[in-house]
Amino acid sequence: MIIRSALTRSLIPEFLTGAGRNQREIASALSSSRREFLRNTAGLVLGSTLSGASPFLRGESVRKKRKVIVVTFGGGARDQETFAPEGQENIPHLLNELVPQSSFFTHVSNQGILGHYVATASLTTGVYETLNNFSAVAPEHPTVFEYFRKDLKRPASDAWVVAPSNGFNRIGESECRSYGPGTGATVILPKHLLAAATSGGAADFDHLLRDNYENPLYTPQLGGGEFELQQLDGILRLSVADFMAHARTLSSPDELSIYIAKRLMQQEAPSLLWITMHDIDVAHSGAYSLYIEGIRRTDRLCTELWNAVQANPEYAGNTTLFILPDFGRDSDYDAGGNGFQHHRTGDVASRTTWMMALGAGVREGVIFNDPMQSIDLVPSLGAIMGFSPAQSQGKPIKDLL
Ligand SMILES: [Zn+2]
């Protein structure tokens, strides 16, 4: 349902340009704008008016079956192009299909470094990591995958990451004492697989192999725990020929990632699956139309993934899905930036994002406005799944649990 009326008129320019506003007021205004937009277009109700116990079931047998999928809404988008009246046409699947089933958190702030690898690493550790965004290093603190596997005694097959950029190859585990190598998630880099399958790349796959929109010259050293071409057949039951034939039908790296993720769900059914999307970040090229196309594709792929959850008996009914951006993008009103193209000013708009949770144990159709931080995700996953993220600096999200 697309509504254009005075009721849903965007407030974004007014509060981003408003003289004398401090950062907290701008962040709150962004959050309120999202809240009002979602109330008017998707019919969500305010969570603060609810009472009663959490719908999360905490019994041991429920926990054993529980599955969690985290999707980063990749590359980050601004509200003008998504959760605002003028952006709603780019996210019809989220708005009409997923948002009405979700608990939507309108005020998620990221106070860390706004680079995709370091920010996503921070999401996985629950600590604002300070590693060099363009280097092949492990997160400094234990990842959610290590906490999950160690505390719940889960095998390697139960925790996976599907990541679009080869620069994410170390995201599955830290080098911390008592955690570290061999105790985290296996990382699948679909582009690395495709490049290996085509012996370094072929012209008809160039559009799927473009790796890093912000720093195209960065080529990380691979090696370590990532998934290799020879595992394609053994784990995903996919021949190189079939993989390449399917890749030929795809239009973007994120489509390739979702294809691999669905294959992984069918073959391994991991309980903790993390998928980082990245197509939207083509915005760095400066082409607004490609940025919009990336948002629309990501909107469609998130819903396609959720439909795959419902169609898979291992996942249907016991899966909680989290969708959140790693961070946003610069506003049009900060002189230090160039609007949608980058995320280099560190302005409030690029730091104040959202998160939606849906599926098992989640209240449906509810908006929560209380501020939270992106590092609060890991402790919340710990509370849901039953592990203790001891070194995380975030707090469990009380409105979720
Ligand atoms: Zn970027």
Residues whose N, C-alpha, C, O or C-beta is under 5 A from the ligand:
A	BS01	ZN	G75 E214 D281
